[in-house]
Amino acid sequence: MSVALRPFIPADAPRLARLFRDSVETLAEEDYSDSQRAAWSAAADDLAAFAQRLAGALTLVAMQDHKIAGFASLHDGKIDMLYVDPEHARRGVASALVDALEKLGRARGAKTIETDASDTARDFFAARGYQAQQRNTIALEGEWLANTTMKKSLEQNSAPGARLQ
């Protein structure tokens, strides 16, 4: 199935907040506890702040079968958010979003791109050539969650999955 990308518009915020919660609750279930996922998904409870976060970044919305299937944002050379609706998982949505963010980053002169990958997303990013830089532990709503800062070269000759020296 093809994935179409478009820019975020403010009217998307309520739907993306639901998608964010659904993605965290369902797709991260094997990697994070119920209380960790609840703390993580609480980031969308303040809809105005969530919408502002999306509007303050370069945010792309993925469409598949005429439905919002995912979204991703790039902020200061870093993939800040990447979430896919569980009904559209493993259908190329995340790949299409990250491909576009990498291309846009490269076009804007970025030499590298980073992300703080959840344990759920770590293998996805590693398969795309991102290298682990450091392990992080963050506090959210009284819970501790781990992620990994990962970095990839955006040099023209670096291919997806290529190892960086």
Backbone as JSON, one array per atom type, in Angstrom:
{
  "sequence": "MSVALRPFIPADAPRLARLFRDSVETLAEEDYSDSQRAAWSAAADDLAAFAQRLAGALTLVAMQDHKIAGFASLHDGKIDMLYVDPEHARRGVASALVDALEKLGRARGAKTIETDASDTARDFFAARGYQAQQRNTIALEGEWLANTTMKKSLEQNSAPGARLQ",
  "N": [[0.83, -1.19, 0.0], [0.48, 2.22, -0.78], [1.95, 5.15, 0.66], [1.04, 8.37, 1.43], [2.32, 11.59, 2.02], [1.87, 14.56, 3.92], [1.93, 18.02, 5.06], [1.59, 18.81, 8.56], [-1.4, 20.15, 9.89], [-3.12, 22.44, 12.06], [-5.71, 21.43, 12.66], [-5.33, 18.73, 12.71], [-4.43, 17.97, 15.2], [-6.14, 16.81, 17.4], [-6.71, 14.22, 16.34], [-4.11, 13.22, 15.93], [-3.19, 13.18, 18.54], [-4.78, 11.15, 19.63], [-3.88, 9.02, 18.03], [-1.19, 8.96, 18.81], [-1.46, 8.17, 21.55], [-2.69, 5.62, 21.16], [-0.7, 4.3, 19.7], [1.49, 4.26, 21.52], [0.3, 2.81, 23.66], [-0.32, 0.32, 22.44], [1.74, -0.56, 20.57], [4.1, -0.38, 22.05], [3.81, -2.15, 24.06], [5.18, -4.56, 24.68], [7.64, -3.67, 25.53], [7.51, -1.75, 27.53], [6.08, -1.11, 30.76], [2.62, -1.13, 31.95], [2.19, 1.17, 33.55], [4.35, 2.76, 32.78], [3.76, 3.2, 30.07], [1.37, 4.58, 30.34], [2.26, 6.92, 31.59], [3.93, 7.92, 29.57], [2.11, 8.28, 27.43], [0.61, 10.32, 28.49], [1.64, 12.69, 27.65], [0.09, 13.69, 25.65], [-2.15, 14.63, 26.87], [-2.59, 17.34, 27.44], [-3.91, 18.99, 25.1], [-3.51, 21.42, 23.74], [-0.81, 22.03, 24.28], [0.37, 19.78, 23.13], [-0.36, 20.12, 20.44], [1.01, 22.5, 19.96], [3.65, 21.62, 20.21], [3.83, 19.96, 17.95], [3.35, 21.86, 15.94], [5.53, 23.49, 16.26], [7.6, 22.2, 15.11], [8.97, 20.59, 12.19], [6.55, 18.88, 10.97], [5.24, 15.95, 9.64], [2.47, 14.26, 8.2], [1.29, 11.05, 7.68], [-0.62, 9.41, 5.26], [-2.73, 6.69, 4.58], [-4.75, 4.61, 2.72], [-6.65, 6.67, 2.7], [-6.75, 7.47, 5.32], [-5.41, 8.84, 8.37], [-2.34, 7.59, 9.09], [0.0, 7.78, 10.48], [2.58, 9.86, 11.99], [5.33, 12.16, 12.03], [7.99, 14.14, 13.38], [10.47, 16.66, 12.92], [12.88, 18.37, 14.64], [15.18, 20.81, 15.16], [17.23, 19.27, 13.87], [16.73, 16.76, 14.84], [14.87, 13.79, 15.06], [12.0, 14.11, 16.55], [9.49, 13.05, 17.12], [7.9, 10.01, 16.22], [5.35, 8.2, 15.24], [3.05, 5.57, 14.66], [-0.15, 4.53, 13.63], [-1.52, 1.7, 15.19], [-3.08, 0.01, 13.53], [-1.94, 0.38, 11.09], [0.63, -0.41, 11.28], [3.81, -1.77, 10.37], [3.57, -1.51, 7.62], [5.06, 0.12, 6.05], [4.76, 2.78, 6.75], [6.23, 4.15, 8.83], [8.78, 4.0, 7.67], [8.42, 5.54, 5.32], [7.91, 8.06, 6.44], [10.32, 8.58, 7.89], [12.19, 8.42, 5.8], [11.44, 10.72, 4.36], [11.92, 12.76, 6.29], [14.69, 12.48, 6.61], [15.54, 13.14, 4.03], [14.62, 15.8, 3.85], [16.09, 16.92, 5.94], [18.71, 16.58, 4.94], [18.49, 18.19, 2.63], [18.33, 20.63, 3.85], [20.85, 21.02, 4.66], [21.86, 19.53, 6.78], [24.25, 17.43, 8.28], [24.1, 15.22, 9.85], [21.61, 13.22, 11.54], [19.57, 12.79, 14.39], [17.95, 10.78, 16.92], [15.98, 10.03, 19.81], [15.48, 7.01, 20.43], [12.87, 4.86, 21.31], [12.74, 1.76, 23.16], [11.16, 0.12, 21.67], [11.37, 1.17, 19.08], [14.04, 1.03, 18.5], [15.37, -1.1, 17.01], [14.28, -0.67, 14.47], [15.41, 1.84, 13.76], [18.12, 1.16, 13.9], [18.34, -0.64, 11.77], [18.18, 1.11, 9.71], [20.59, 2.32, 9.62], [21.24, 3.93, 11.77], [23.27, 4.68, 14.56], [23.83, 3.63, 17.87], [24.35, 5.96, 20.44], [24.17, 6.69, 23.14], [22.68, 5.5, 26.17], [19.65, 6.41, 27.71], [17.81, 7.53, 30.56], [14.71, 8.63, 31.46], [12.49, 10.68, 33.39], [9.04, 10.55, 33.68], [5.96, 11.68, 34.62], [6.28, 10.5, 37.19], [7.31, 8.02, 36.58], [10.0, 5.96, 35.35], [11.55, 5.84, 32.26], [13.32, 4.24, 29.62], [15.43, 5.05, 26.84], [17.27, 5.26, 23.73], [19.76, 7.3, 22.49], [20.33, 7.82, 19.14], [22.22, 8.08, 16.13], [22.7, 9.17, 12.75], [24.58, 9.45, 9.75], [24.04, 11.84, 7.21], [25.29, 12.12, 4.86], [25.67, 12.14, 1.34], [26.66, 9.73, 0.25], [26.02, 7.81, 2.07], [24.3, 4.93, 2.62], [21.06, 3.47, 3.42], [21.18, 1.4, 6.23], [23.92, 1.19, 6.16], [27.06, 0.91, 7.79], [28.52, 3.18, 10.03], [31.71, 4.69, 10.36]],
  "CA": [[0.0, 0.0, 0.0], [1.26, 3.44, -0.86], [1.84, 6.11, 1.76], [1.11, 9.76, 1.0], [2.71, 12.47, 3.11], [1.47, 15.96, 3.83], [2.29, 18.76, 6.26], [0.67, 18.92, 9.69], [-2.23, 21.35, 10.05], [-3.63, 22.46, 13.43], [-6.91, 20.6, 12.81], [-4.89, 17.34, 12.89], [-3.97, 17.72, 16.57], [-6.9, 15.83, 18.18], [-6.53, 12.88, 15.78], [-2.74, 12.78, 16.19], [-3.09, 12.88, 19.98], [-5.35, 9.79, 19.8], [-2.96, 8.08, 17.39], [-0.04, 8.9, 19.72], [-1.82, 7.31, 22.69], [-2.91, 4.25, 20.67], [0.6, 3.75, 19.33], [2.23, 3.97, 22.75], [-0.36, 1.75, 24.42], [-0.34, -0.96, 21.74], [3.0, -0.99, 19.95], [5.17, -0.43, 23.05], [3.35, -3.02, 25.15], [6.18, -5.57, 25.05], [8.88, -3.05, 25.99], [7.28, -0.86, 28.67], [4.98, -1.54, 31.62], [1.37, -0.36, 31.84], [2.34, 2.49, 34.16], [5.27, 3.53, 31.95], [3.04, 3.61, 28.87], [0.39, 5.6, 30.75], [3.02, 8.15, 31.8], [4.38, 8.36, 28.25], [0.97, 8.77, 26.63], [0.07, 11.53, 29.13], [2.17, 13.85, 26.93], [-0.96, 14.2, 24.77], [-3.32, 15.04, 27.66], [-2.78, 18.77, 27.22], [-4.01, 19.03, 23.64], [-2.91, 22.66, 23.23], [0.66, 21.88, 24.33], [0.72, 18.76, 22.15], [-0.48, 20.78, 19.13], [2.12, 23.47, 19.85], [4.87, 20.84, 19.97], [3.8, 19.55, 16.55], [3.44, 23.05, 15.1], [6.85, 24.08, 16.43], [8.57, 21.35, 14.42], [8.58, 20.18, 10.84], [5.76, 17.67, 11.23], [4.61, 15.33, 8.48], [1.39, 13.34, 8.48], [1.22, 9.98, 6.68], [-1.97, 8.96, 4.92], [-2.8, 5.39, 3.92], [-6.17, 4.28, 2.55], [-7.41, 7.88, 3.01], [-6.8, 7.65, 6.77], [-4.14, 9.19, 8.98], [-1.68, 6.34, 9.48], [1.15, 8.06, 11.34], [3.16, 11.2, 11.89], [6.71, 12.29, 12.52], [8.43, 15.53, 13.41], [11.9, 16.96, 12.95], [13.1, 19.63, 15.37], [16.61, 21.07, 15.38], [18.06, 18.15, 13.4], [16.44, 15.56, 15.6], [13.52, 13.24, 14.92], [11.43, 14.29, 17.88], [8.36, 12.14, 17.29], [7.59, 9.09, 15.12], [4.28, 7.33, 15.75], [2.23, 4.94, 13.63], [-1.38, 3.91, 14.11], [-1.32, 0.25, 15.23], [-3.73, -0.64, 12.39], [-1.1, 0.6, 9.91], [2.01, -0.8, 11.61], [4.52, -2.7, 9.5], [3.11, -1.33, 6.24], [5.9, 1.11, 5.39], [4.44, 4.15, 7.17], [7.38, 4.73, 9.54], [9.87, 4.15, 6.7], [8.12, 6.67, 4.45], [8.08, 9.27, 7.24], [11.74, 8.81, 8.18], [12.82, 8.73, 4.52], [11.15, 12.12, 4.06], [12.63, 13.63, 7.24], [16.11, 12.43, 6.28], [15.72, 13.9, 2.78], [14.45, 17.2, 4.18], [17.26, 17.31, 6.74], [19.84, 16.67, 4.0], [18.26, 19.36, 1.79], [18.55, 21.83, 4.68], [22.28, 21.1, 4.97], [22.26, 18.75, 7.96], [25.21, 16.35, 8.02], [23.66, 14.07, 10.63], [20.27, 13.29, 12.13], [19.52, 12.03, 15.64], [16.66, 10.51, 17.55], [15.98, 9.28, 21.07], [14.63, 5.88, 20.04], [12.33, 3.99, 22.35], [13.17, 0.36, 23.01], [10.31, -0.42, 20.61], [11.82, 1.67, 17.78], [15.51, 0.95, 18.36], [15.76, -1.98, 15.9], [13.88, 0.01, 13.24], [16.42, 2.83, 13.44], [19.4, 0.47, 13.66], [18.28, -1.21, 10.42], [18.31, 2.23, 8.77], [21.94, 2.86, 9.71], [21.45, 4.76, 12.96], [24.18, 4.07, 15.52], [23.56, 3.99, 19.27], [25.32, 6.88, 21.02], [24.09, 6.59, 24.6], [21.44, 5.05, 26.77], [19.06, 7.47, 28.53], [16.68, 7.24, 31.44], [13.99, 9.88, 31.68], [11.37, 10.61, 34.33], [7.78, 11.08, 33.17], [4.79, 11.41, 35.47], [6.65, 9.61, 38.28], [7.82, 6.75, 36.05], [11.28, 6.01, 34.66], [11.54, 5.18, 30.95], [14.62, 4.23, 28.96], [15.52, 5.12, 25.4], [18.65, 5.29, 23.25], [20.09, 8.32, 21.5], [20.92, 7.2, 17.96], [22.64, 9.1, 15.17], [22.99, 8.68, 11.4], [25.15, 10.39, 8.81], [23.19, 12.14, 6.07], [26.15, 12.34, 3.7], [25.07, 11.58, 0.14], [27.1, 8.38, -0.04], [25.65, 6.84, 3.11], [23.09, 4.17, 2.25], [20.35, 2.9, 4.57], [21.76, 0.16, 6.73], [25.38, 1.23, 6.11], [27.7, 1.12, 9.09], [29.35, 4.38, 10.08], [33.01, 4.48, 10.99]],
  "C": [[0.87, 1.24, 0.0], [0.95, 4.34, 0.34], [1.99, 7.5, 1.16], [1.46, 10.61, 2.21], [2.22, 13.89, 2.84], [1.89, 16.68, 5.1], [1.19, 18.68, 7.32], [-0.12, 20.21, 9.58], [-2.84, 21.3, 11.45], [-4.86, 21.57, 13.66], [-6.57, 19.12, 13.01], [-4.66, 16.99, 14.37], [-4.82, 16.71, 17.35], [-6.71, 14.39, 17.66], [-5.12, 12.35, 16.04], [-2.51, 12.47, 17.67], [-3.65, 11.48, 20.26], [-4.41, 8.74, 19.21], [-1.72, 7.88, 18.26], [-0.32, 7.96, 20.89], [-1.98, 5.85, 22.26], [-1.58, 3.57, 20.34], [1.41, 3.36, 20.56], [1.62, 2.78, 23.48], [-0.25, 0.38, 23.75], [1.04, -1.42, 21.29], [4.16, -1.09, 20.94], [4.86, -1.38, 24.2], [4.4, -4.03, 25.61], [7.42, -4.97, 25.7], [8.73, -2.18, 27.24], [6.05, -1.33, 29.45], [3.74, -0.67, 31.39], [1.55, 1.06, 32.39], [3.33, 3.35, 33.37], [4.56, 4.05, 30.69], [2.01, 4.69, 29.2], [1.09, 6.95, 30.96], [3.47, 8.75, 30.47], [3.22, 8.97, 27.46], [0.33, 10.02, 27.23], [0.6, 12.8, 28.47], [1.12, 14.46, 26.0], [-2.19, 14.68, 25.54], [-3.63, 16.52, 27.51], [-2.73, 18.99, 25.71], [-3.36, 20.29, 23.07], [-1.39, 22.57, 23.22], [1.14, 20.86, 23.3], [0.69, 19.36, 20.74], [0.65, 21.77, 18.92], [3.43, 22.76, 19.58], [4.95, 20.42, 18.5], [3.99, 20.75, 15.62], [4.82, 23.69, 15.16], [7.96, 23.29, 15.75], [8.13, 21.19, 12.97], [7.88, 18.85, 11.0], [5.06, 17.22, 9.95], [3.56, 14.33, 8.94], [1.33, 12.33, 7.34], [-0.23, 9.54, 6.51], [-1.86, 7.62, 4.2], [-4.27, 5.0, 3.87], [-7.07, 5.44, 2.98], [-7.6, 8.11, 4.51], [-5.43, 8.08, 7.27], [-3.54, 7.91, 9.56], [-0.49, 6.55, 10.4], [1.58, 9.5, 11.19], [4.57, 11.17, 12.45], [7.08, 13.76, 12.49], [9.94, 15.62, 13.53], [12.06, 18.32, 13.61], [14.58, 19.76, 15.67], [17.49, 19.87, 15.02], [17.82, 16.84, 14.1], [15.02, 15.09, 15.31], [12.94, 13.22, 16.33], [10.3, 13.3, 18.14], [8.23, 11.29, 16.03], [6.59, 8.09, 15.68], [3.42, 6.85, 14.6], [0.99, 4.34, 14.3], [-1.19, 2.4, 14.1], [-1.96, -0.5, 14.06], [-2.9, -0.54, 11.11], [0.35, 0.2, 10.14], [2.52, -1.85, 10.63], [3.99, -2.69, 8.06], [3.9, -0.24, 5.52], [5.65, 2.55, 5.8], [5.64, 4.81, 7.84], [8.54, 4.95, 8.57], [9.64, 5.35, 5.8], [8.34, 8.0, 5.2], [9.56, 9.58, 7.48], [12.51, 9.1, 6.9], [12.65, 10.22, 4.2], [11.89, 13.06, 5.0], [14.13, 13.64, 6.96], [16.39, 13.27, 5.03], [15.6, 15.4, 3.05], [15.63, 17.72, 5.01], [18.48, 17.51, 5.85], [19.69, 17.92, 3.13], [18.5, 20.66, 2.55], [19.99, 21.93, 5.16], [22.73, 20.31, 6.18], [23.21, 17.63, 7.53], [24.83, 15.06, 8.74], [22.22, 14.3, 11.09], [20.28, 12.39, 13.35], [18.08, 11.72, 16.01], [16.91, 9.87, 18.91], [14.98, 8.16, 20.86], [14.16, 5.11, 21.26], [12.88, 2.59, 22.15], [12.38, -0.31, 21.89], [10.85, -0.04, 19.23], [13.31, 1.46, 17.52], [15.93, 0.09, 17.17], [15.4, -1.37, 14.55], [14.97, 1.0, 12.82], [17.77, 2.19, 13.16], [19.44, -0.1, 12.23], [18.43, -0.13, 9.35], [19.68, 2.89, 8.86], [22.19, 3.79, 10.88], [22.31, 3.98, 13.95], [23.85, 4.56, 16.93], [24.7, 4.86, 19.79], [25.36, 6.77, 22.54], [22.72, 6.11, 25.02], [20.96, 6.15, 27.7], [17.97, 6.9, 29.42], [16.01, 8.57, 31.74], [12.82, 9.64, 32.64], [10.16, 11.28, 33.68], [6.67, 10.69, 34.14], [5.1, 10.4, 36.58], [7.15, 8.24, 37.85], [9.16, 6.99, 35.37], [11.17, 5.21, 33.37], [12.93, 5.28, 30.34], [14.45, 4.4, 27.45], [16.99, 5.22, 25.02], [18.81, 6.42, 22.24], [20.83, 7.63, 20.37], [21.18, 8.28, 16.92], [22.97, 8.44, 13.83], [23.61, 9.79, 10.58], [24.17, 10.59, 7.66], [24.03, 12.46, 4.83], [25.55, 11.59, 2.52], [25.45, 10.12, -0.11], [26.74, 7.38, 1.04], [24.31, 6.21, 2.74], [22.38, 3.67, 3.48], [20.98, 1.56, 4.95], [23.28, 0.15, 6.73], [25.93, 1.51, 7.49], [28.57, 2.36, 9.01], [30.64, 4.05, 10.79], [33.21, 5.47, 12.11]]
}
